[in-house]
Amino acid sequence: MDKKEIIAKFARTEGDTGSPEVQVALLSSRINALTEHLKANKRDHSTRRGLLAMVARRKKLLAYLAREDYAKYIELTDTLKIRRAK
């Protein structure tokens, strides 16, 4: 999906780009793209390092969202098909 489409789909209000839902959705899109890139380029270690940083950032944002609004957390993980933390 395009970045603008993702923002429009997950934004709480018009012009919202900073809410955890939008940030997680954008990170998930980038993570999926980099995962495909790394399947073809197994020796690209600098990209792998960046990918791990993005995964860690998304995990922190999801933990925050789970603490603040659990219903939104469940909805977001279902929509993006992300495994939930135990």
PEDAFEN-V423285 format. One record per residue. D_LAST is the distance of its C-alpha to the last C-alpha in whole Angstrom. Layout:
D_LAST, D_LAST
This chain:
29, 31, 29, 32, 30, 27, 28, 30, 27, 24, 26, 26, 30, 33, 33, 29, 28, 26, 23, 19, 19, 22, 21, 18, 20, 23, 21, 19, 23, 24, 21, 22, 26, 25, 23, 26, 29, 27, 28, 31, 32, 30, 32, 31, 29, 30, 28, 25, 25, 25, 22, 20, 21, 20, 16, 16, 17, 15, 12, 14, 15, 12, 11, 14, 14, 11, 13, 16, 16, 13, 16, 17, 13, 13, 16, 16, 13, 15, 18, 17, 15, 13, 9, 6, 4, 0
